[in-house]
Amino acid sequence: MKILALMLALLFTAPSTVYDFKLKNIDGKAFDLKKYKGKKLLIVNTASKCGYTPQYTELQKLADQYKDKLVVVGFPANNFNGQEPGSNGDIKAFCEKNFGVTFPLSEKVSVKGLDIAPLFQYLTTQENPDFTGDIKWNFEKFLIDENGKLIHRYRSNVKPLSTEITSQL
């Protein structure tokens, strides 16, 4: 009986870092953030038809410029006015063709509401010096430290190459 209780406790243990989540990349393959342990992560909910979509350019520059200590990861989401209507294949092609995106992209996810992806449920409730709660729009950013913990959160209008972000790298 004790073994069963221990197994259930382990099964339902709350995640403690972003490394505890199982994800799929834009191609539908298993994707594990653990492989980036030791580097910071900038997790961004993205969309192809948003006023902030040009931030893909700066996100790629940021990924290139800080590649030794940061990994940018995009999470396409269609939660805000249907601004990410395409399939995973459409999104990948759009990002590569229009912005030269080479940083990792996840499969399309939900970042708010009843079907919120577990990673974003976790991120929006984690303590940080900025704010918690629902994502308000596309291109919100979550800066994760080298150990998988949220250290800063930025609203959509904070540009990827702003000193608000780069000073933390």
C-alpha positions, 0 to 999 in steps of 0.5 A: 500500500505504501508503494502505491501511495508513493507511486501516485504521489510521484505521478501527481507531483507538481512540476518544479521547472520547465524541464518537467514538461513533455513537448512536441516540436513544430514537426510533431517530434518529442521535444525536451527543454532539458537539453538546454539546461545550463543556458537561459531560455526565452519562451515566447508565444507567437503568431503569424498574423499579429502586429507584433509578428515582425518581432520574429526578426529580433528574436532570431537576432537575439538567438544568434547573438546570444547563442552561447548562453540563450535559446529562444523557443517559439510557441505558436498559439491561436488564442488572440483574434485567430492570428495563428490560423495555419497548420504547423507546416504553414507556420514553419514555412512562414517563419523560415521564409519571411524571418529566417527563423532557425530557433526551435518552434513547438507545435501550435499550442493554447496559451490561455483558457480551458485548453491551456498547455500545461507549460503555460499554466505553469509559467503564468502562475510562477512567482517572478519580480514582474507579474503573474496571470493570464497572457494578454496577447501574442509575443509575451516572453518568459525568461527562464534561468539556467536551472529551468526557473522563471526569472522574468516575464515581459509583455508583448511590447517589450522588444526582444533586443531591448535592454530589459531583456539583454541586460538579463543575459 
